[in-house]
Amino acid sequence: MMRKLMVVVWMMVAGACFAQQIDLSALDKLVPKANSKTEIAMDEAMLKAAAGFLDERKSDEGVAKAASKNIKGIFLRSYEFNQKDAYKLADLKPILDQLKAPNWSRFLRNEEDNELTEIWMHTTNGVGDGILLVAGEENELTVINIVGSANLSDLSVLGKVGNLSELSNAAKASQAPEAKTVPPGTSTPKDDD
């Protein structure tokens, strides 16, 4: 697992401002309940240092390095729990409330059984410069905040190289033809089939 994290860290190239960084500290109260946790908090200085570890001669790493040039930071919290329902959607409210700020728009929401996936994008002057992914299951929760300009195919490459299925799957799901845009504050319509 540590190797996976290091590859993700190495993929990032630093930038400047963290205006769209989301405060994930509300998730701290879940740590004692989790039997497994992964946390990444890469700021500008760490990202600059890590960028030198990617080998541009290796095709995947070269593509990932190019794709990550405009990414300013990566912040991830992922928890696995032994018991079902160790967290509630209400635990995410302080995070989701931050997305009510101007320039955040939800473009994917998928609810299925006891699973929830949401992807939000922050834009400045019409350019995407931040992404938040929330993926929750009965006994697992992952929140990823990427700061900087990146398109979804970039995230797919980064997820593949870093072996982080959350990034690759989120990018693929949002590009699928059946993915539906749901305005904030509304629920996903159910199919009648």
MORA-V462825 format. One record per residue. SS is DSSP state (h for helix, s for strand, l for the rest). PHI is phi in whole degrees, -180 to 180 (* if undefined). OMEGA is omega in degrees with one decimal (* if undefined). Layout:
BEGIN
ss: [SS SS]
phi: [PHI PHI]
omega: [OMEGA OMEGA]
END
This chain:
BEGIN
ss: [l h h h h h h h h h h l l l l l l l l l l l l l h h h h h h h h h l l s s s s s s s l h h h h h h h h l l l l l l l h h h h h h h h h l l l s s s s s s s s s s l l l l l l l l h h h h h h h h h h l l l l l s s s s s s s s s l l s s s s s s s s s s l l s s s s s s s s s s s l l s s s s s s s s s l l l h h h h h h h h h h h l l h h h h h h h h h h h l l l l l l l l l l l l l l l l l l]
phi: [* -63 -63 -59 -64 -66 -63 -62 -60 -67 -76 -85 -119 -73 -142 -119 -89 -116 -63 -102 -71 -97 -77 -97 -64 -63 -82 -56 -69 -86 -55 -63 -84 -84 -93 -146 -142 -133 -134 -127 -139 -106 -94 -58 -65 -66 -66 -61 -65 -73 -60 -68 -85 -80 -99 -66 -75 -87 -57 -62 -69 -64 -65 -64 -64 -65 -67 -96 -58 -102 -85 -98 -173 -137 -134 -134 -133 -137 -131 -119 -122 -72 -109 -72 59 -71 -131 -123 -59 -62 -65 -89 -54 -61 -77 -66 -63 -66 -81 -78 -64 -57 82 -97 -137 -83 -119 -147 -141 -133 -116 -150 51 -105 -119 -137 -131 -134 -127 -119 -126 -100 -125 -130 54 80 -113 -66 -137 -174 -137 -127 -116 -121 -131 -126 -125 -56 -127 -152 -142 -133 -129 -125 -120 -109 -107 123 -85 -156 -99 -67 -69 -61 -64 -62 -64 -62 -64 -66 -65 -82 56 -108 -61 -60 -69 -63 -66 -64 -65 -66 -63 -75 -95 -68 -63 -85 -65 -114 -86 -123 -61 -56 86 -117 -101 -75 -68 -92 -78 -94 -69]
omega: [-178.7 178.9 178.2 -178.9 -178.5 178.6 177.8 179.6 -177.6 -177.3 -171.3 173.5 -170.8 175.1 -172.6 -162.7 179.9 -176.8 -178.1 175.4 -179.3 177.7 -177.8 -175.0 177.3 -179.9 -178.8 -178.1 178.7 -176.5 -179.0 -179.9 -173.8 173.7 176.8 178.3 173.7 178.5 175.9 174.5 -176.4 176.7 -174.3 -177.7 179.6 -179.2 177.6 -179.8 -176.9 -176.0 -179.0 -177.9 179.0 179.9 -177.0 179.2 175.3 -169.3 -178.6 -179.3 177.2 178.1 180.0 -179.9 177.9 -178.3 -174.4 -175.6 -177.7 178.7 -173.6 -178.9 175.8 -176.7 -173.9 170.6 178.2 -176.7 171.7 -176.3 176.2 -176.9 175.5 176.3 176.9 174.6 178.7 178.0 177.5 177.1 -179.6 -175.3 179.7 178.3 -178.2 177.0 178.3 -178.0 174.5 178.8 178.6 174.2 173.7 178.0 175.2 177.2 174.1 172.6 179.0 175.0 -179.9 -175.8 179.9 -178.8 178.3 172.7 174.8 174.0 -179.3 177.0 174.1 177.8 173.5 -177.9 176.6 -179.2 177.2 -179.6 175.6 179.3 172.9 176.3 173.7 179.0 -177.8 172.5 -176.9 -176.2 179.6 178.9 176.7 175.5 -179.4 175.6 177.7 -177.2 179.9 -178.3 176.9 173.4 -173.2 176.7 174.1 -179.8 178.2 177.8 -179.5 178.9 179.9 -178.7 -179.3 -177.8 176.0 -174.3 -179.2 -179.6 -179.1 -178.4 179.0 179.9 179.7 -178.1 -177.2 178.9 -179.1 -177.5 -178.5 177.9 -175.9 174.0 -179.6 179.5 178.4 177.1 177.4 179.2 -179.7 177.8 179.1 175.6 -178.3 -178.2 *]
END
